[in-house]
Amino acid sequence: MTDSVETEPAVAQTLFDDRIDLARAFTSNLVEQGEERGLIGPLELPRIWSRHILNCAIVAPLLRPGTVGDVGSGAGLPGLVLAIARPDVQFVLIEPMERRIAWLNEQVAELGLANVTVVRGRAEDVRLPEHLDQVTARAVSAFRKLIPLTAPLLRDGGELVLMKGAAAAAEVDAATKEMRKFSVHDVEVLTLGEGVLQDITRVIKATVR
């Protein structure tokens, strides 16, 4: 299996800086256990760094000190990757599936991530002690469906930082009704990693107020 695993790209060191060893440890754990635990498919191993780890890490500069919620954390993409890259930010990983919760808690403990709290539940059901400063999600749902799940978790003036695919702009166009209902403003689609990463990252960024 290891023959098919992508070699760490040189840019990883730049993106993670002095946290690169933690990123390597997490990636290694995902490679060794991810398929058997239903976290990633076997076809993802040859692109584990470029498509997954670095694809998430490039979003880290968009985060600000405060508390960030990651809805539907799954394997920890992007939540754990961002927590590694940004130790100055507190993260709340929200995930409903018990086996994924077990994985997330194991990784938090093994990697010593003191800036991460794991919460089991669906985004629409969780009751957090305080509203969040920012919310992220990756490969969870269309923007119009994500808005009702994520916007209520944010404080007034909080931000959505949602990782999307090539259809991000079309998803924004299709979410006019939901944006109005949940007071989502200043919506923009950002393209990250051009000229730096093999796979660019698209983010829908917006303010809820």
N, C-alpha and C positions, 0 to 999 in steps of 0.2 A: 504493500500500500504506500509506503513512504516514497517509492520511486515516482509516484504520480502527484506528490505534493509540491505545490509551487514553492520555489526558492524565495526567500525574503528579498523583496526589491530594495535597492539602496535608499530610496526615498523614505522608507520606514523609519530609519534612524533620524532623519530630519523631522518627521512629523511627531515622533514620540520623544525625541531628545533623551533626557536621562531616565525616561520611563520605558525605554525600549525593552529592557529585560522582562518587565511585567507583560508587555505586549507579546513578546515571544512565548512566554509561559502560557498565556491564555490561548494563543493560536495553537500551540502544541497540544494543549488539552482538548481543544475543539477538533483538531485533526485526529487525535487518538480515540476520542469518545463520541464525537458529534454524530457520526453516522449510526452507530449502534444504539444511541439514545434518541434517535429521531429528531436531531436538532438541525442537521444539514444533510444533503444528499451526497452520494459518492461522486457525482460529477462536479461538486464544488471544490474538491480538494486541489485540483490543478490550478485553481484561481482563488484560493482561500485568502491570500493577502490582497491581491489587486481588486477583487470583486467585493470582498467583505470587510476585512480589517481596515485597509487604507480608505476604502469607500466611506467608512464610518468616521475614521480619524480626521478626515479633511473637514468635517463639520465642526470640530472642536473650537476653532476660533470664533464661531458664531455665538458660543455660549458665554454667559457672564456670571460672575460670582453670585451665588444665590442657590435656589433649589430647582432642579430640573427633573421633571417626570418623564419616564420612558414608557409609553403605552404599548403593551404587547411585546415585552422584551424578548421572549423566546430564548434564543441561544445567548442573548446578551449583546445583540447587534441592533441598535448601536450602543445601548446603555453601558455595558461593561467596558467597551472600547473607549467610549467618551470619558468614563470615570477614571480609566487608566491615564488618558491623555490630559485630563483636567482635574488634578487633585484638589484644586482650589474651589471646585463646585461640588455641591451636595446633590446626590442622585437618588430618586425614588423609582425603582423598577417595578412596574405594574404588570402582572402576568397571571392569567387564570388557571393554567394547567399545572397540576401538582408535580409532574415529573420535570417540567421546566423550572419550577420554583426550586426543586431540589438541586438542580444543576447550578442555578444562579447563586444559591446560598453556599454551595460548595466552592464555587469560584471566588466569591467574595472573601470567604474564610482563607482559602489557600493563597490567594494573592495579597491578602492583608489590606483590602480596600475599605478603609475606615470611612470613606465618603459615600457609601452605598447602603441604602435600606431596600429590602425586597418585600413587596406587598402582594399577597395573593388575592386576586379578584379581577372582575371585569372593570374596565375604566368607568363605565356608567354606574357601577355599584359601590366603588371604593369611597370611603369617607376619610379624607386626610385631615390631620390636625390643623393644617394651614394651607391656603391656596399656594400654588406653585408660581415661580417666576417665569419659567419656560416649560414647554412640553414638546417632546420629540416622539417620533414613531417612524418605523421603517417597514415597508411591505405589509402594512396592516389592512388598509382599505382605501377606497377612493376618498378624495378630499371632502366631498359633500357628506360622506358617511362618517368621516373622522371628526368633523367639526363638532357635532353634538356629543361626541365621546371625550374630546380634549378641551374644548373651550371652557366648559364649566369648572375644570380643574385649576384654571388660571386666576390669578389676582387681576384686579383692574390694571390694565396696561401691560399685562403679561404677554408673552410671545409664543406663537406656534413656530416650530422649526422642524418641518416634516420632510423626511427624505422620500423622494418620489422618482418615477421613471421618466421616460421620454415624453409621456403624455401629460406632464405636469401642467402646462399652460391650458390644455383642454379641460383638465380636471377643475381648474380655477373657474373657467367659463361656465362649467356645469354646476357650480356651487353657489350661484348668486343668491338663491332663496335662503340657503343655510347661513351664508355670510351675513345677510341682513338680520336674520332671526337671532343670531348669537353675537352680533356686534363685532364682526371680524373686519378689520380695516387695514389699510396700508399693505395690501397683499402684493408680494413680488415673488417671482421665480428666479432663483439664483442658480448659476452653473458653476460648480466648484471643481478644481483639479485639472482644468485644461492646461495641457503642456507639462503637467506634473504626474498625473496618474494615467494608467492604462485605460481605466473606466472612469469617466467623469461622473460626478454626483450632482443631482438636481435636488434643490430644496425649495419648498414652498414656505416662505417666511411671512408672518402676519402678526398684527397686534390685536388683542381682544380688549375692548373697553366699552 
